[in-house]
């Protein structure tokens, strides 16, 4: 089968990520004797530098890891809501939604501490070893991808008039970063160099990592983050607000390990983060599949997956939230055979345009008022905000309080992903996101902004995802590890907001259902296959829109499939040839020890490397 690239195969190590510099930096760590976890941390910090429009140190990262001889675990780098982030406080400011940008949307930053725990507990290299790649690209420069400069141009006026600390980094001399020219972030390089200098005398490798965690939580980094949160900042509400993040919030946070949510399907076990992420929606989509599937890629097959996705995402809206923060999430019932058999019967020959959450255990579903209103507007009524993160902008004077998004009406921004497997069989999947350059002003002392993940929580009490102090907002981030007969075999994931677990399901089924190539899993063929998504459920990003009945397919989808989907009642949009999906994947065959990897050709920047 023809693919855009080969599925790489080797025995030493494999890396796949959304940027070639991150992939090659991780490979350099492997070549230097580091393991998959060392390599992942190095790549994660490089992604903060080379994809600042897609992630940053002030954001978050869920990590799924499979150490050799150990259990698959989830490392949660998603911070909770600050102590002052209450529904009453935001409602008192006249808000109906958490703004999509600005400090009011900032959760406690979680990415840095998660990377530190991964390095401390599972890595072998020092903090200086893994940070040197990111420091080099920030200090000496790198040639940015086109979308960095394009994103900056969408917020140029805001940067020049309001978020001037961002203009200093991303519009030096009034010039946005350009492909083919070196772009530097000396403030970020200085932050990491100062951090290393402060922890150098702490002792051994582990002691230095612990000291770095303390600097982040209570030292110069924490102090700068708190100052930034207290600065009045123009956000998507059209008003200037200060945030709620305090020194106490930062000092009390720690990333944490937990057991994955899992589902067994045809000899595979899929491992995802819990319902504080959207990961279980992937598992629910699998559970909704009938014993016999239509022909792969047929209109009936695509229809079945779209309708199953709608049911899973309706349940996500009604039931998912941070169970550790006091939420009641009946995940066992949502994945049970009886529940899914009943839900499966709702899938007919025609497309559903309704939001249909289920009632696990007889419970009544709880849907936010805003989501219920969006669900009854009809096709295309509230599409802005579906799928991907909000871009900041100056308020449109024609629409009081409404943010000015990109000229084509679409949101801009996304996420990153990386996967690593080493020669010993250690495997890791991570999806860094948040802290986007377009979501909050750059903290002038640090060179990076705060995140905006609180925009995913509702300003309505009594919901699984209500804004609640200490509770993690439900995130869209959802890396994956799959086991075959109990052995870790595959790590994968994608950027894409609400689309992540749609694209990942299509990829996984392509791997599981289609023939192998060269004796191994056809990772590249599964990534390259025509993909699609739907927005028939409330989006996770401000302004929380949805488009009932919508389906977007790549133009490589056969015309007959498109026409049959339309006949079945889907509101089909035909997108570009290579517009759907940003997947990365690595794999290991436990019988032979052969490693493999593949990366997404869409966007012209994802790369797999290995030998």
N, C-alpha and C positions, 0 to 999 in steps of 0.2 A: 504494500500500500504506500502511495506517495504521501510524504509529510513535508512540512516546511523545513524540518531539521531531523536528524536522526535521534532516536532514543539512545543516549549515551550509556555505555556499559564499561565496567571496570571492576577492580577489586580493592583499590586503596581508599577511595573516598569520593563522595558525590555531593554537590551543592546545587540548589536551584533557588533563585530569588528574582525579585522584580527589577533588579538593576545589576548590570554586569560587574560594576566595581564592588558591590557587596558580595557577589558570588565569588569573585576572584580573591577578595580579601579573606573570606572564609576558607577558600582552598589553600591560601598561603599559610593559614594557621594549621591546617591539617598537614601540609607539607613540612611544617616546622615541628611536628610531633604532637600537636594538640589534638584533642578529641572533638567530637561533633558539638559538644556544648561550648567549648572554648570558641570554636569556629562560629557558632550561632551568635554568641555575644559580640564578637568582632564585627560580624555582618550587620547586626542590629544597630550598632553605633554608627557604622558607615551609612546605613540607610537614613539615619537622622540628618546626615550631611548632604547626601546626594539626592534625596527625595524629600526636601523640607516642606513641600506642598502636600505631602502624603503622610508624614509622621514627624515626630520630634521627641526630644527627651521629656517634655512636659505632658506627653500623651500616655498611652497605655499599651499593654501587650499581654494577650493570653498565650501561653506556651503549653503544648502537649509534648511530653518527653517519654521516651522508652529506653531507659538505660539497660545495657546488657545484664541479664540475670535478675533484673528487677521488675517491678510492676509499672505499668503505664500510669503516669500521673499528670495532672493539670497544675501548672504554676500560674496563679492568677496575679497579673499585673494591672488589674483594674481597680483604681481607687474608688472609695465611696464618696457620698455627698458630705461636704463640710458640716460641722455642727450647727452652723447658722443657716443652712440651706433648707428652709422649711417652706411648705406650701403657703403658709400664712404670710411669710416675709415677701415672697414673690408676688402673691396676690395683692399685698399691701402696696406694691409698686405699680399696680394697675396692669399686671401681666396675666395673660391667659395661657401662654406657653413660655417655657424657658427659652430665652433668646438663643439663636443659633450661633452667635459669636459673642465675644467679650467675656469679662471675668465672672459674670453671674452664671455662665455655663460651665465654669471650671470645677471639675471634681478634683479630689486629691490626686496629684500625679502618681501613677503607679508603675510606669515602664522601667525607670531606672532601678528601683528596688528589685523588681523581678529579674532583670538581667544580672544584678549582683548576686541574688540567691542562686540562680542557675550556675554562675561561675564559681561561687563558693562551694556549693554542695556537689556539683557534678563535673566541674572543669578541673583543669590541671595547671593552667597558665596564670600568670600574675595579671593584675588589673592594667598595669602599664603595657604588658604584651598585647592585650586585646584592644586597648584604646589607641594604640599608635597609628593604626590605619585611619581612623576617623580624624585624629588630630592632624595627620599629614594632609588629608584632603581638605580640611577646614582651613589650615594655615597656609599651605602651599598652593591650594586651589585644585579644582577639577573642572572639566568641561561639562557643563550642565546639559541635561536633556531639554528639548524644546519646551516641554510643558512647565518647567520651572519659570522661565521668562514669561510664557503665556499667562500663567496664573498671576504673576506679579502685575502684569499689565491690566488684568481685570480689576485689580484693587489699587491701581496707581493713585487715583485721586484721593482715596481714603488714606493711603500711606502718606501722601504729601501734605494733607491738610489736618489729619487727625492722629494717625498712628505713626508719628514721625520717627520713633525708634525703629520701626520696621523699614522705613525708607532708608535709614542709615545703613542697614545691612543689605537690603534687596534692591535699592535704587541708588547705589553710590554714584555721585555725580549726575544723578537723574537718569541713569541708564540701567535698565533691567538686565538680569543675567541673559547671556546669549550663547547658543550652542556654538561650539568651536572656540570659545574664548574662556580663559580661566576665571572661575568665580571663587571667591574666598569668603569665609566667615571667621575673621580673626577673633571676634568676641567669643565664639563657641570654642575655638581652639584654646583660647586663654582660660576659659572655664575649666576644661579638662586638665590643662597643664597645672593650674593652681590646685585642683583637686588632688592630682598625683603628688604634688609637692607637699601638701598638707598631710597626706597619709604615708609618705615614704618612711617615716621613722616609727611607724606603728608596730612593726614586727614582721612576722612571716606573711605569706600570701593571704591566708585567711584573715589575719588581723588587719591587714591593709584593706581588704574588701569590707570588713565590718566598720572600719574607720570611715571609709567612703560613704557607706550607708548613713553613718551618723552626720557627716558633713552635709549630705543631701537633706536630711531631716531637720537638723538643728543649726547647721553652720552657715557659711556665706551664701550658699545656694538657697536654702530655706528663707533666709532673711530677704533676699532679692525677690523671691516668688511672692512673699507676703506683701512686700512694698508694691509690687505690680498689681496684685489683687485689689489693693486699696486705692488705685488710681482711677478716677472717673473715666470711663471708656465708652465711646459710641458703639452701640451694638445694633443688631437687626431690629430692635424695637423702635429705632429712631431716636432713642434717648441715651444719655450717658449714665452709666451705672458703675458702682463699685461691686467687687465680688464679696464672697463670704469666707474665703480661705484664710485660715489663721495659722500662727506658729504651732498651736496645740494640735491642729488637724494634721499638719505635716509630721510633727514629732511622734504622733501615735500610730502612724500608718506602717504596716509591714505587708509585703507581698506574702502569699500563702499557697501551700500545696493542698490539693484535694483530689479525691477519686474522680475519674472521668464518668460522664454519663455514657452508657454503652447500649448497643443493640446488636443482636446476632442475626445475620442474614446470609443464608446459603453457604455456611462455612466461614464467613467473614465475621469479625467483630469490629464495629466502628466505634471509635473513642472520640468524644467531644467534651468541651467544657460544659458546665451545668447550665441551668436555666437563667442565670444572670447574663448569659450570652444567648445568641439565637441557635447555638449548636444543636440542641435537641430537636429543632425543626428539621434538620437533616435526618435524624433518626426517625422522626415521625413520618417523613416522606417515604422512607424505606418500609416502615411498618404498614403503611397504607397500600403498598404495592400488592397486587393479586398474585397468587401462586404462579400463574401463567401470564407472561408478558407479551404484548404485541411485538411485531417485528421491530427491531432496533431502528430508530430514525423515521418510522412511518408516522403518518398523521395521527393514527390512533395512539401510538406510543407517546408522541409529544403531547397530545390532548390529555392522556392519562396522567402524565407527570405534572402538567400545568394545574390540573384540577386537584391533584393531591397536594401540590404546593399551596394552593389557596386554603385548603382545609388546615394544613399544618401552621400556616402563617396566621390564620384566624385564631388558632389556639395559642400561638405565641402572643398575640395581642391580649388575649383574655386571661392567660394563666402564667406567663413567664415573668420572673423577677428574681430578686436576690433572696433565696430562702434563708440564708444565714443572717440576713438583716430583718428577719421576722416575717417574711412573706410565706404564704402557704402555696406551694407549687406541687400539684399531684402528679409528678413526673411518672411514677410507676404506672398509674392508671392511664396516662396519656400514651404510654408505649405498650399497653397490654393488648393481647390478642382480641379479647371481646370488644374493647373500645374501638379498635381500628377496623374490625369487621363491620361494626355498625357504621362507622364513618365512611368506610369504603363504599357502602351501598348508596351514599349520596352522590357518587360520581356517575353521571349519566352520559348520554351521547352528546349533549349540548353543554356549552360553556355556562358556568354559573357566574352571575354578576353580583352575587350577594356575599356579605361577610358572615360566615357561618361557623362561629366557635362552637365547640362541643360542651357537654356537661359531664365530665368525668366524675364517677361516683355519685351522680345525681346533683352535683353542685351547679349553681347558676353561674354562667360566665359573667365576667365584669369587664365592661368596655368603657373607655373614657368617652365623655360626651363629645369631645372634638372628633374622635375616631368615628363615632356613630353618625355624626353630621356628614363627615367626609364620605362615608360609605353610601349615602343615599343621593349624592349629587349626579351620578351618571358618568359616562366615559369621558376621560380627559379633563374632567372638571377641575381637579386639584392636583395636577401632575407635578408641580414644582416641589422639590424637596424629596421626591421619591428616589430611593436608591443610594445616593451618594451625599457626602457632606456639604453643608451650606458654605457659600462664599460670602465673605463680608462685602459690604458696599455702603455708599452713602445713601441716606433715605431718598426715595423718589419723591420730589415735591408734589407730584400729581396724586400720590397715594400716601396719605399720612401714615407714618410708622412702618411702611413696607420697604424692605431692603431692595436695593437695585442689584439684581443678579446679572449674569452674563447676557450679552445682547441677544443670544438665541433662546433665552428663557430657561436654559438648563443650568443646573448647579454644576459646580466644578469641585474637584477634589476627590480623594479616594484614600487608599490604604496601601500597605506594603505586605509582602509575604516572603518567608524564607523557609527552606527545608534543608536538612543536612543528615547524611548517614556516613559513618566512618568505617574503617576496615575492621573494627572490633564488633560492629553491629549496633552501636549506639545510634539512636534516631531521634530527631527533634523537628517539630513544626511550630512556627511562630508567626503571628500576624500583628506586627507593630502598626499603630495608628494614632491619630489624635495629635494635638499640639501642632496643627497645621499652620504654616506661615500666614495663611489667609483667615485664620479663625480668631486670633488674639494678637495684640501688639507684641513685638519682640521685647523681652525683658532686657533693658539696655546693658545691665551688668553681666548678662549670661549669654546672649546671642540666640535665644530660642524663646518661643511663646508658651503660655499656659494652654491647656486643652479646653475642650468644650463638650465633653461627653454627657454633662447633665442635661443637655437639650433632649436626650432620649427619655427622660423621666416626665411624668405627667404632673401638672399642677392641679390635681384632684385627689382628695383623700380616699383611702380604702381600696386602691387598685394594687395589683401585684407590682406595678412599676411606678407607684407614686413617688414623688420626690420626698425622701426621708433621710434625715441626718444619719450618717454612717452606713446607709444602704448603697450598694453598688447600682448605678443605673444599668438597665438591661442594654447590653452592647450588641452590635452586629458582628463582632469579630469572632471568628470560628475556625481555628486550625484543626486539622484532622490527622489521626493516625489509625490505620486499619491493620488488624491482625488476621492472619489466615491460620485456622486450626490452632489458635491461641498464641501464635508467634508473630511479633511485629514484622510487617512486610512492606508497608506503604505509608509515607507521610506526604500530605498535600494540603493545599489551601489556595486562596485567591483574595485579592482586594475586591471591592464592589458593594460595600454597604449591605442593604437588604438583599442584594442579588447573590451574595456569597454562597449561601447554602442551596440556591438553585443551580448555579454553575457547578458547584462541587458535586452535587448529585448526578448531574449529566456526565461529568467526567468519570466519577467512580463507576457508574453503570457501564460506560464505554469500556473501561478497564476490565470490569468483571464479566461482561457479556460477550465481548468481541475476542477473536482469536489472538493468541500471543504472536510476537514477532521475534525472530532470532532467539527463540526459546525463553523469552522474558515477557513481562507485561508491556503492552503497547502504550506507554505513557505519552509519547509525543502524538501518536494518532488520536488518542482520547482528548488531548488538549486542543488539537487542530480541528476536531470535528465541529461542524456548524452548531452553534449554541443559541440560546434564547433566554428570555426572562419575562416575568409578568409583574405588574405593580397593583394587583387587585387587593391590596390590604394597606392599612395605614403605614406610611413611611416612618422610619425611625428618626429622621433628621428634620429640623425646622424647615418649612412650616408644616410638616407632618401630613403631606398630601397623599392621595391615592388615586388610581385610575381604574375603576372597576371594568372588568372584561378585557383589559389591555394585555397584549402579548407583543414583544419585540423580538424579531428573528433576524439572523444574519441573511444577507441576500444570497448566500451560497445554499440556503435551504431550497430544496426542489419546489418549483412552482406548484406542482400538484399537492404538495403538503400544505403550502400556504393557502391555496384555494379551499382545501378540505377543512382546514382550521377555521377559515371564515364561514364556511357553510355550517359549521358546528356552533357558530355564534361568537367566536373570538374576535375582538377588535385588534386586528393584526397590523403592526407597523413593520415594514421591511427596512432594516438598518443597513449599515455598511457591510462589506464582505467579511471584515475582521473586526467586529465591534463588540462582541459579547464574550466576556471572560478574560481573566488575567492569571490563569492557573500556573502553579509551580508544583513539582512532584519529584520525590526520590523514592527508591525502592530497594529492597534486598531480598534475594532468593535464599531462604534458609537452607535449602538442600545443596546449593552449589557455592554460596558465598558471593555470587555475582551481584554487584551493585548497579543501579541504573538511575537515570535522571532525565528530566525534560523540562522545558520552560515555554512560556507563552510567547508566540511571535507578535501578538497584537500589541500595538503601542511601541514596538521596535526598541525595547530596552530590557525585557526579561531575558535572563540567560542561565543555562545550566553548564556546569564545568565538572570535571572529574577525570580520574584515571584508574 
